């Protein structure tokens, strides 16, 4: 390649890149589902070692034992996710002119390796106890692992959105304009969802999913407040209170989106989907308690929570599209080739 040339190109729609990033952001939900199911059946420590499983990439009996299958499949899917993330970062580094998007891909690579390390520490430090809060160091890392997963989901979704046709085609981006108040409300909803998912992670890894065994009331005789309190009851009750706050915030956000005349139709469809997902999530939360926390229902509750976060984040991300693109230089034009005289004076 001639010296001084560049591989960077103008930010145009690249179908192959767009589809690959979209499939990558979809694969992360496989990873979330496997992790949620592993936790739901209590299989997180079925293998005492890491990164191998019983010292092997193909441990004996993992295809016939449910607990071993869940945890080892989670580890294998994490390996696939790491490879996909690296491929996205390299692809963007070679072809993308927007420096902010390339940096975001680098952040995704860092996140996936930090996530892998945190997952490993969850296993390796399980034996170390934290008596003050009656848990283990490993479980503290498990809580962090669950929270980082949600941030990683949003990072990949942001990359996929920025590579998509609706983001890059000027004629399709005209209807993403929104008032500053609506944009701020979207950010608030995202922050509330992340907080709720963090509370849920603490609750799940503290074995507090049935600390309040009735729903919607907190006692068998219809009381709204628990009769006795401890950490597990408190974190479970916090999850329910935050669910009420979050429901109100999401309903307000979706209603305002639907009532804004010039908002793109795809965002209005997204807001309707958000309301449907919210109703489904409340129902799943109820049946998780009523069923005595069946693993498949608990896993579905985790997955729908991640989808709600992703949907809310993507709507908010698109509402900020113009601000994101205009805040940084795209550096779309390649650097001019330098003449031999210029090179000799360099």
Secondary structure as UniProt FT lines:
FT   TURN            3..4
FT   HELIX           15..40
FT   TURN            41..42
FT   TURN            44..45
FT   TURN            54..55
FT   TURN            60..64
FT   HELIX           66..95
FT   HELIX           99..124
FT   TURN            125..127
FT   STRAND          129..130
FT   HELIX           131..133
FT   STRAND          135..136
FT   HELIX           137..162
FT   HELIX           165..168
FT   HELIX           170..172
FT   HELIX           174..176
FT   HELIX           180..205
FT   TURN            206..207
FT   TURN            209..210
FT   TURN            220..221
FT   HELIX           231..258
FT   TURN            261..262
FT   HELIX           265..290
FT   TURN            291..292
FT   HELIX           295..319
FT   HELIX           321..326
FT   HELIX           340..345
//
